Amino acid sequence: MGQMIELTRPDGGKISAYRSEVDPARASVIVLQEWWGLNDHIKTIVDRFDAEGFNALAPDLYHGRVTKDADEASHMMNGLDFPGAVHEDIAAALANLKAINDKVAVMGFCMGGGLTIASAARLSGFSAAVCFYGVPPREFANPGDIAIPFQGHFGKKDDWVTPEVVAKIESDMRAAGRHPELYSYDADHAFFNKTRPEVYNEDAADLAWERTIDFLGDNL
């Protein structure tokens, strides 16, 4: 099981994070939350990465706020300072893990998926990135700027990150000479979230997880 720790941001501020037990011999993964906050579901994913042989850390991007209400979650996501989250909070997580082992990947879900793309495009030092059904505002980050190995998982029934949006991510990356590894599943948005039975798809989630672990194993 992991524990909460405190990180120091580049600007000197503090941010809490849930981090697994760490081993310098293991590569690391940053896990970025959905719009609900750093809840038990995200902490469980950190623990799953630990069981798979990776160090893992999830920064608390809402600084203690967690909700189960969609309207409140939307309000918190819309109020998030995305540049600050990337260049301060996620940068702090990256620095913490690189001090343990130089190989670090970033991955996330929904809002965290969008921040994964933004972090991979705007921060240096990552070795790989995995996005689950998320995309950042294009004016903030262009997927074509991602130069590291990138894998994406998307739902064909997603009404936010639609198949058209996924096609645009792929075309942007290929136009820039990148070679993304993208998968689409016959599933809804948030199909990986086991705590949401109305959208959870066990087959898609299991396959996406297997592909994620294989991809990280190959690139870290």
N, C-alpha and C positions, 0 to 999 in steps of 0.2 A: 504494500500500500504506500501511496505517496503522502506528502505533507505540504502544508502551506509554507512558503518562504517569502522573503522580501527581496526585491531586485532594485538596483539603482539605475535610473534612466540616464541617458546621455546628458540631459539638462539638470541632473542632480536630484530630480524628484524620485519618489518611491512608487513601486507597484507590487502588489502581491501576486503570487503565482502558485499553482499546484504542481509540484515536481515529484517525479518518481525517485526511488533510490537510484543513485548514479554509480557508474563504473567507467573509469577512464578508457577501458578497452572497448567500450560500446559506442557506436554512433548515436546521434540524438535526433529527436523530432519535436518541433514546436507544434502544439495543437491549438487551433484558434476556434473560439466558441461560436455558436449560433447566436441569433439575436436575443435569446432568452437569458444569456449571461453565463458565468462560470458555474454551471450547475452540476449535479451528481452525474448526469449523463456524460458530460465532457470529462469529468474526473475519471470516470470508468474507462474512457478511451485512453487516457494517459496510462492507466493501470494495464490495459490490454497491450499497449506498446511495450511496457516494461516486461510483461510476460513473453513477448515475442523477441526479446533480446535487445531492445533499444532503451536508452535514456529518453525520457519524455517530460515536457513541461507545457503547461497551459497558463498563459498570463491572464490576469483578471482585468479585461479591457473595460469593464464597467465599474471597476473599483468598488466592489462589494455589492452591487445591485444585481438581483436575480428576480425573474418573474416567470409566471406560467400564463399570464394574460397577453394575448396577441397584440392588443392595442397598446399596452404598456411597453411590450417588446419593440414594437414599431417606433414608438416615441423615443425609446432609449437608443435604438440604432440610428434614427435620424438625427439624434443629438450628439452622436459620437464624433469626435474630432478624428477623422480618418487619417490625415497626415500625421497627427500626433500619435495615433495608435501605431502606425507603421514606424515612424522615425524615432519614437521615444519608447513606447511600451514593447513592441515586438523587437526593436533593436536591443533593448535591455535583455530580453529573453535570449536572443541570439548570442550576445556577449557572454551571458552566464553559461550557456551550453558549450560555446567554443572554447571557453577556459577549461572545460573538462575533456572534450574531444573535438578536433577540428571539423569533423564531418557532421553537418547539421542540415536537416530538411525542415521545411515548413509545410503544414497542411491544415485544412480547416473546412468547416461546413457552413453553407448558407452565407451569412454575413462573413464568417470566418473564411469561406471559400473565396469570396471577393477580396478579402484582405490577404489571402495567400497569393493571389495573382499580383496584387499591388506590392506586397513585400518582395516577391521574387523578381518583379520588374524594377523596383526602386532601391533595394538594399543589396549590397555586395556581401558575400560570405556564405551564402547557402549553396549546398551541393545538389539539391533536388527540391521539387515542390509537387504537392498533390492537392488538387482542388475538388471538393464535393459541392456541386450545384451552387456555385456563386460566381459573381462577376462584379468588378468595381466600376464606378463611373469612368467612362473612357477618357474624360479630361484629366483624371487623376492617374490612371495607369493603363498603358496599352499592352495587351498580352504579347504583342510582337516584340516587346523589349525584354522578354524573358529569355535569357541565354543559357539557363541550366536545364537539365532534364525535367520535363513536365508531364504529369499525368492528370487527367480529369475524368470525373464520374458524374453523369447527368441523367436525369429522368426524362423520358420521352413525353410524359404527361405533365411536366413542370410548366406552370403558367407564368413563371417569373424568368427563370433561365431556360427559355424555350429552345426547341431544336434550332430555330433560326439564330438565336443568340449564340448557341454552341457552334454553329456553322461559321459565325463571324469570328469567334475566338480562334477557330482553326484556320480560317483564311488569313487573319492578321498574322498568326504565327508562321504559317507557311510562306506568306509573302516576304517575311523577314528572314527566311532561310532556316526556320526552326523545324523541329520534327516532333510535335507533341503526340502523346499517346492518349487518345481520348476514347471513352466508352460511354455509350448511351444504353439505358436499361428501360424495359417496359414498366416504368414505375413513376411515382409522383415525386414532387419536391420533398426533400427530407426523408427519402426512403430508407436511409441508414439509421434513423432515430428510433430505437426500440421502445422508447417511452411514449411514442405516439402511434398507437395501433391503427389509427385511421389512415396513415400513410406508410407505415413501416412495411417493407417488402423483404422478407427473410432471405429469399434466394438471391435477390439483387445485392443486398447488404453483405451476405457471405462472400459472393463472388468479387464484389468491389474490395472487400477487406483482403482477400487472398491476393488480388492483383496489386493492391497497395503494398503489402508486405514484400511481395516478390520484387516490385519496382524499387522499393527502398533498399532491399538487400542488394540489388544489382548496382545501385548508384551511390551508396554510402560506404 
